Amino acid sequence: MQKNWLSRIIKKATKIEPQELKATLLSFSFIFLLMLAYNILKPVRDAMAPEWTDVEVAWLWTLNFLFSVIAVSLYGLAVSKLKLKNVIPGVYAFFAMSFLIFYIFLDFSSDDILVNKAFYVWLSLFSLFHISVFWSLMSDLFSKVQASRLFAFISSGASVGTIFGATFTLMLADNLGTLNLMLVASVILLLIVPLISYLKHSISEDGKHLNQEVTIGTNPFAGFIKFINNPYLLGIALFIFLYTFIGSFAYFEIKNLMMENDRITNTEIWAAINLTVNSISIVTAMFVTSRITQYLGMGKTLFLVPFLVSIGLMVVFVNPILATIIITWVLLKAGNYSITRPGREMLYTSVGREDRFKTKQVIDIVVYRGGDVFSGWMFAFLTATLGLGMGVIAIIGTIVALFWGYVGLRLGKRHDTTAPITQDSIKITS
């Protein structure tokens, strides 16, 4: 009786059915560990940027884009040649080993500037890759109907992990040092490997047949080809591109306004920002987003955050100071983590399996970093070359944010009218 009572409470609060609870909590734990590992190191990376010029950062983003193209191509090759059950845990084991290598390399390096920039680029690649692969797996494990109820709650695990990671760094960075933080992140990523097996087993217990003993397709570059030829996927790419445009402009403005601070102060500010963003995200994702999605539909859900950000940017135009741009940044990031990102991931439940495991990485990583490169150089051109101020940049951002919302509205309506795709309908090779 007590168990049934507890199940009803959980279902009413979170929309999670009793038989889905185990898999949902394991998925929550999965993304929690991912973001814990990343956010232990993220404040260290972000504190480096104010020491470099806009042009230097733009070059680093360009380099990161090139690495992203190579990484996604190699990942497509792995998905085509190796069994799916080995690829996903292999990705996280690889990144764990990479941070161990960084630990060893940094201990013997004498060129701090070069090492700092290499770490900045590598962690930026990791920041997209690890989460993109996670959501590929989620869209493969859960149905379209389940996604609308469960993805926001699962996504809240990212915010919890971010809070724990930021707090860990804030409290222990001085005592442990940057090198030891890399060791901690490596160990956390290795814990994910057995967790993936438990998650798949829990899905099978729920009665869903999972075929992980396969490779997906034969062409490692199919993700690039299918991306270009599919208007729906191009729409998702445009939605992400516009988000990166807004985020990059806000990031550069904050970076420039922080230039007078020392690295320790900037690390603490970024840690505090991350804590605020993710505190808001947890409550929203756990208890609000699924209700918004079911009440408004996917189109209006994806329009909501861009509309609110456009209002924030108008406030920045009126009062262009650090406080207003940070508030807009918090609104952008909290809205993305709790509403826009889960909604965007739900869009992939309307596409085939090869799109989830190949094309998705092209969009999430290559297009995202391409957006970073474009917007980074655009910001440098507008400010360094044309000499535009923060107020004018805010007006440009407002226009882009409204267009971003329009694209989300169209994508959401397309998703709501598309029949769900099952694994059985997807061509795979043994």
C-alpha positions as CSV (number, residue, x, y, z in Angstrom):
1,M,0.0,0.0,0.0
2,Q,2.8,2.4,0.9
3,K,4.6,1.6,-2.3
4,N,1.5,2.3,-4.4
5,W,0.9,5.6,-2.5
6,L,4.5,6.7,-3.2
7,S,4.2,5.7,-6.9
8,R,1.1,7.9,-7.2
9,I,2.8,10.8,-5.6
10,I,5.8,10.5,-7.9
11,K,3.5,10.1,-11.0
12,K,1.5,13.2,-10.0
13,A,4.6,15.3,-9.4
14,T,6.8,14.2,-12.3
15,K,4.5,12.3,-14.8
16,I,6.7,9.2,-14.4
17,E,4.8,5.9,-14.6
18,P,5.8,3.3,-12.0
19,Q,7.2,0.9,-14.5
20,E,9.4,3.7,-15.9
21,L,10.9,4.8,-12.6
22,K,14.0,2.6,-12.5
23,A,15.1,3.4,-16.0
24,T,14.4,7.1,-15.5
25,L,16.4,7.3,-12.3
26,L,19.3,5.5,-13.9
27,S,19.2,7.9,-16.9
28,F,19.1,10.8,-14.4
29,S,22.2,9.3,-12.7
30,F,23.9,8.9,-16.0
31,I,23.6,12.5,-17.0
32,F,24.3,13.6,-13.5
33,L,27.7,11.9,-13.6
34,L,28.4,13.3,-17.0
35,M,27.8,16.9,-16.0
36,L,29.5,16.4,-12.6
37,A,32.7,15.4,-14.4
38,Y,32.4,18.2,-17.0
39,N,31.6,21.0,-14.5
40,I,34.4,20.1,-12.2
41,L,36.7,21.3,-15.0
42,K,34.4,23.9,-16.7
43,P,35.1,26.9,-14.4
44,V,38.8,26.3,-14.9
45,R,38.4,26.6,-18.6
46,D,36.0,29.6,-18.5
47,A,38.4,31.5,-16.2
48,M,41.1,31.3,-18.9
49,A,39.2,33.1,-21.6
50,P,39.3,36.7,-20.2
51,E,43.1,36.5,-20.5
52,W,42.9,36.3,-24.3
53,T,41.6,38.7,-26.9
54,D,38.4,38.3,-28.9
55,V,40.4,37.3,-31.9
56,E,42.4,34.7,-29.9
57,V,39.2,33.1,-28.6
58,A,37.7,33.2,-32.1
59,W,40.8,31.3,-33.4
60,L,40.4,28.7,-30.6
61,W,36.7,28.2,-31.6
62,T,37.8,27.8,-35.2
63,L,40.3,25.1,-34.2
64,N,37.6,23.5,-32.0
65,F,35.3,23.4,-35.0
66,L,37.9,21.6,-37.1
67,F,38.5,19.0,-34.3
68,S,34.7,18.6,-34.1
69,V,34.5,17.6,-37.8
70,I,37.3,15.1,-37.4
71,A,35.8,13.7,-34.2
72,V,32.3,13.3,-35.6
73,S,33.7,11.5,-38.7
74,L,35.6,9.1,-36.5
75,Y,32.5,8.5,-34.4
76,G,30.5,7.8,-37.5
77,L,33.1,5.2,-38.6
78,A,32.9,3.6,-35.1
79,V,29.1,3.4,-35.2
80,S,29.3,1.8,-38.7
81,K,32.0,-0.8,-37.9
82,L,31.5,-1.6,-34.2
83,K,28.5,-3.0,-32.3
84,L,26.4,-0.3,-30.7
85,K,26.7,-1.8,-27.3
86,N,30.5,-1.2,-27.4
87,V,30.5,2.2,-29.0
88,I,28.7,4.2,-26.4
89,P,30.6,3.1,-23.3
90,G,33.8,3.3,-25.4
91,V,33.2,7.0,-26.0
92,Y,33.2,7.7,-22.2
93,A,36.2,5.4,-21.5
94,F,38.1,7.3,-24.3
95,F,37.5,10.7,-22.8
96,A,38.4,9.4,-19.3
97,M,41.7,8.3,-20.7
98,S,42.2,11.6,-22.5
99,F,42.0,13.5,-19.2
100,L,44.5,11.1,-17.7
101,I,46.8,11.9,-20.6
102,F,46.3,15.6,-20.0
103,Y,47.2,15.1,-16.4
104,I,50.5,13.4,-17.3
105,F,51.3,16.0,-20.0
106,L,50.6,19.0,-17.9
107,D,52.8,17.7,-15.2
108,F,55.8,17.8,-17.5
109,S,54.9,20.8,-19.8
110,S,56.8,24.1,-19.5
111,D,54.5,26.1,-21.9
112,D,51.5,27.1,-19.8
113,I,49.9,29.2,-22.6
114,L,49.9,26.4,-25.2
115,V,48.7,23.9,-22.7
116,N,45.9,26.1,-21.4
117,K,44.7,26.7,-25.0
118,A,44.9,23.0,-25.8
119,F,42.9,22.2,-22.7
120,Y,40.3,24.9,-23.6
121,V,39.8,23.4,-27.0
122,W,39.7,19.7,-25.8
123,L,37.2,20.4,-23.0
124,S,35.0,22.4,-25.4
125,L,34.9,19.4,-27.7
126,F,34.1,17.1,-24.8
127,S,31.3,19.5,-23.6
128,L,29.2,18.7,-26.7
129,F,30.3,15.2,-27.5
130,H,29.5,13.5,-24.2
131,I,26.0,15.0,-23.9
132,S,25.1,14.4,-27.6
133,V,25.9,10.7,-27.3
134,F,23.9,10.5,-24.1
135,W,20.8,11.9,-25.8
136,S,21.2,9.7,-28.8
137,L,20.9,6.7,-26.4
138,M,17.9,8.3,-24.7
139,S,16.0,8.8,-27.9
140,D,16.8,5.2,-28.8
141,L,15.6,3.8,-25.4
142,F,12.5,5.8,-24.9
143,S,9.5,6.3,-27.2
144,K,8.1,9.6,-28.5
145,V,5.3,9.5,-26.0
146,Q,7.6,8.7,-23.1
147,A,10.0,11.5,-24.2
148,S,7.4,14.2,-23.7
149,R,7.0,13.1,-20.1
150,L,10.5,11.9,-19.1
151,F,13.1,13.9,-20.9
152,A,12.8,17.0,-18.9
153,F,13.1,15.1,-15.6
154,I,16.1,13.2,-16.9
155,S,17.6,16.5,-18.1
156,S,17.3,17.9,-14.5
157,G,20.1,15.4,-13.6
158,A,22.4,17.6,-15.7
159,S,21.6,20.6,-13.6
160,V,22.1,18.7,-10.4
161,G,25.5,17.4,-11.7
162,T,26.4,20.9,-12.7
163,I,25.7,22.3,-9.2
164,F,27.7,19.5,-7.5
165,G,30.6,20.0,-10.0
166,A,30.7,23.8,-9.6
167,T,30.5,23.5,-5.8
168,F,33.2,20.9,-5.8
169,T,35.5,23.1,-7.8
170,L,34.6,26.2,-5.8
171,M,35.4,24.5,-2.5
172,L,38.4,22.3,-3.4
173,A,40.1,23.7,-6.5
174,D,42.7,25.6,-4.4
175,N,43.5,22.5,-2.3
176,L,43.5,19.9,-5.0
177,G,44.9,21.9,-8.0
178,T,43.9,21.7,-11.6
179,L,45.8,18.5,-12.3
180,N,44.0,16.5,-9.7
181,L,40.7,17.8,-10.9
182,M,41.4,16.0,-14.1
183,L,42.0,12.7,-12.3
184,V,38.7,13.1,-10.5
185,A,36.8,13.7,-13.8
186,S,38.4,10.6,-15.3
187,V,37.3,8.4,-12.5
188,I,33.7,9.8,-12.7
189,L,33.6,9.1,-16.4
190,L,34.7,5.5,-15.9
191,L,31.8,4.9,-13.4
192,I,29.4,5.5,-16.3
193,V,30.5,2.4,-18.2
194,P,28.8,-0.1,-15.9
195,L,25.9,2.2,-15.4
196,I,25.1,2.0,-19.1
197,S,24.7,-1.8,-18.8
198,Y,22.3,-1.4,-15.8
199,L,20.2,1.1,-17.8
200,K,19.8,-1.2,-20.8
201,H,18.9,-4.1,-18.6
202,S,16.2,-2.0,-16.8
203,I,14.7,-1.0,-20.2
204,S,14.5,-4.7,-21.2
205,E,12.8,-5.5,-17.9
206,D,10.1,-2.9,-18.9
207,G,9.3,-5.1,-21.9
208,K,11.1,-3.1,-24.6
209,H,13.3,-5.1,-27.0
210,L,16.7,-3.5,-27.5
211,N,18.9,-4.5,-30.4
212,Q,22.4,-3.3,-29.5
213,E,24.2,-6.2,-31.1
214,V,24.4,-4.3,-34.4
215,T,26.3,-1.7,-36.4
216,I,24.2,1.1,-37.8
217,G,24.5,1.5,-41.5
218,T,27.7,1.1,-43.5
219,N,28.7,4.6,-44.5
220,P,30.5,6.5,-41.7
221,F,29.7,9.8,-43.4
222,A,25.9,9.1,-43.7
223,G,25.3,11.6,-40.9
224,F,26.6,14.4,-43.1
225,I,24.7,13.3,-46.2
226,K,21.4,12.7,-44.5
227,F,21.7,16.0,-42.7
228,I,22.0,17.9,-46.0
229,N,19.1,16.1,-47.6
230,N,16.5,16.3,-44.8
231,P,14.6,19.6,-44.3
232,Y,13.5,18.5,-40.8
233,L,17.1,17.9,-39.7
234,L,18.2,21.1,-41.4
235,G,15.6,22.9,-39.3
236,I,17.0,21.4,-36.1
237,A,20.4,22.5,-37.2
238,L,19.2,26.1,-37.8
239,F,17.5,26.1,-34.4
240,I,20.8,25.1,-32.7
241,F,22.9,27.5,-34.9
242,L,20.7,30.5,-33.8
243,Y,21.0,29.4,-30.1
244,T,24.8,29.4,-30.4
245,F,24.7,32.8,-32.0
246,I,22.8,34.3,-29.0
247,G,24.9,32.4,-26.5
248,S,28.2,33.4,-28.1
249,F,27.3,37.1,-28.2
250,A,26.3,37.0,-24.6
251,Y,29.5,35.1,-23.6
252,F,31.8,37.6,-25.3
253,E,30.1,40.5,-23.7
254,I,30.5,38.9,-20.2
255,K,34.1,38.0,-21.0
256,N,34.9,41.5,-22.0
257,L,33.3,43.0,-18.9
258,M,35.2,40.6,-16.7
259,M,38.6,41.5,-18.1
260,E,39.5,43.8,-15.2
261,N,39.1,40.9,-12.7
262,D,41.7,38.3,-11.8
263,R,41.3,34.6,-12.7
264,I,40.2,33.6,-9.2
265,T,37.5,36.2,-9.1
266,N,36.3,35.2,-12.6
267,T,36.3,31.5,-11.6
268,E,34.1,32.3,-8.6
269,I,31.7,34.4,-10.7
270,W,31.3,31.7,-13.3
271,A,30.8,29.1,-10.6
272,A,28.1,31.3,-9.0
273,I,26.4,31.8,-12.4
274,N,26.4,28.1,-13.0
275,L,25.0,27.5,-9.5
276,T,22.1,30.0,-10.2
277,V,21.4,28.6,-13.7
278,N,21.2,25.1,-12.6
279,S,19.2,25.7,-9.4
280,I,16.5,27.3,-11.6
281,S,16.8,24.5,-14.1
282,I,16.3,21.7,-11.6
283,V,12.9,22.9,-10.3
284,T,11.7,23.8,-13.8
285,A,12.8,20.6,-15.5
286,M,11.5,18.3,-12.7
287,F,8.1,19.8,-12.2
288,V,7.2,22.3,-14.9
289,T,8.6,21.4,-18.4
290,S,6.6,18.2,-19.0
291,R,3.4,20.1,-18.1
292,I,4.4,23.0,-20.5
293,T,5.0,20.5,-23.3
294,Q,1.8,18.7,-22.9
295,Y,-0.3,21.9,-22.4
296,L,1.3,24.1,-25.1
297,G,2.5,21.5,-27.5
298,M,6.1,21.3,-28.8
299,G,6.0,24.3,-31.1
300,K,5.1,26.9,-28.4
301,T,7.4,25.1,-25.9
302,L,10.4,25.7,-28.2
303,F,9.2,29.3,-28.8
304,L,9.0,30.2,-25.1
305,V,12.6,30.6,-24.1
306,P,13.7,32.6,-27.3
307,F,10.8,35.0,-26.6
308,L,11.9,35.5,-23.0
309,V,15.5,36.0,-24.1
310,S,14.5,38.6,-26.6
311,I,12.9,40.6,-23.8
312,G,16.1,40.2,-21.7
313,L,18.2,41.5,-24.6
314,M,16.0,44.6,-24.9
315,V,16.7,45.3,-21.2
316,V,20.4,45.0,-22.0
317,F,19.9,47.6,-24.8
318,V,18.3,50.0,-22.3
319,N,20.9,49.3,-19.5
320,P,24.0,47.7,-20.9
321,I,25.9,46.7,-17.8
322,L,27.4,43.4,-16.5
323,A,24.4,42.7,-14.2
324,T,21.8,42.8,-17.0
325,I,23.8,40.7,-19.4
326,I,24.4,38.1,-16.7
327,I,20.6,38.0,-16.0
328,T,20.0,37.4,-19.7
329,W,22.6,34.7,-19.7
330,V,21.0,33.0,-16.8
331,L,17.6,33.2,-18.5
332,L,19.1,31.8,-21.7
333,K,21.0,28.9,-20.1
334,A,18.4,28.0,-17.4
335,G,15.7,28.0,-20.1
336,N,17.8,25.9,-22.4
337,Y,18.7,23.3,-19.8
338,S,15.2,22.9,-18.5
339,I,12.9,23.6,-21.5
340,T,14.6,24.1,-24.8
341,R,17.2,21.3,-24.6
342,P,14.8,18.6,-23.5
343,G,12.3,19.8,-26.1
344,R,15.0,19.7,-28.8
345,E,16.0,16.2,-27.9
346,M,12.3,15.1,-28.2
347,L,12.5,16.1,-31.8
348,Y,14.9,13.1,-32.5
349,T,12.2,10.6,-31.5
350,S,10.6,11.4,-34.9
351,V,13.6,10.3,-36.9
352,G,15.3,7.0,-37.7
353,R,18.0,5.3,-35.7
354,E,20.9,6.2,-38.1
355,D,19.9,9.9,-37.8
356,R,19.9,9.5,-34.0
357,F,23.4,8.0,-33.8
358,K,25.1,9.7,-36.8
359,T,23.3,12.8,-38.1
360,K,22.6,14.0,-34.5
361,Q,26.3,14.3,-33.8
362,V,26.8,16.3,-37.0
363,I,24.1,18.7,-35.8
364,D,24.9,18.8,-32.1
365,I,28.7,19.1,-32.5
366,V,29.7,20.3,-36.0
367,V,26.8,22.7,-36.5
368,Y,27.1,23.9,-32.9
369,R,30.8,24.6,-33.2
370,G,30.3,26.0,-36.6
371,G,27.8,28.4,-35.1
372,D,30.4,29.3,-32.4
373,V,33.0,30.0,-35.1
374,F,30.7,32.2,-37.2
375,S,29.3,34.1,-34.2
376,G,32.8,34.5,-32.6
377,W,34.3,36.1,-35.7
378,M,31.1,38.1,-36.3
379,F,31.3,39.5,-32.8
380,A,35.0,40.3,-33.3
381,F,34.1,42.1,-36.6
382,L,31.2,44.1,-35.1
383,T,33.1,45.2,-32.0
384,A,36.8,45.3,-33.0
385,T,36.3,46.5,-36.7
386,L,33.1,48.4,-36.7
387,G,33.4,49.5,-33.0
388,L,29.7,48.7,-32.1
389,G,28.8,48.9,-28.5
390,M,26.9,46.6,-26.2
391,G,23.6,48.2,-26.8
392,V,23.7,47.8,-30.6
393,I,24.8,44.2,-30.2
394,A,21.8,43.6,-27.9
395,I,19.4,44.8,-30.7
396,I,21.0,42.4,-33.2
397,G,20.6,39.7,-30.6
398,T,17.0,40.5,-30.1
399,I,16.2,40.1,-33.8
400,V,18.1,36.8,-33.9
401,A,16.3,35.5,-30.8
402,L,12.9,36.2,-32.3
403,F,13.9,34.3,-35.5
404,W,15.2,31.5,-33.3
405,G,11.8,31.3,-31.7
406,Y,10.0,31.2,-35.0
407,V,12.2,28.3,-36.2
408,G,11.4,26.4,-32.9
409,L,7.6,27.0,-33.5
410,R,7.8,25.5,-36.9
411,L,9.9,22.5,-35.8
412,G,7.6,21.8,-32.9
413,K,4.5,21.7,-35.1
414,R,6.2,19.3,-37.5
415,H,7.1,17.1,-34.6
416,D,3.6,17.0,-33.2
417,T,2.2,15.8,-36.5
418,T,4.8,13.2,-37.2
419,A,4.2,9.5,-36.4
420,P,6.7,8.0,-34.0
421,I,9.5,5.7,-35.5
422,T,10.2,2.4,-33.9
423,Q,13.4,0.4,-34.0
424,D,11.8,-2.3,-36.0
425,S,11.2,0.0,-39.0
426,I,14.9,1.0,-39.2
427,K,17.4,-0.7,-41.5
428,I,20.4,-2.0,-39.5
429,T,23.2,-4.4,-40.3
430,S,24.4,-7.2,-38.1
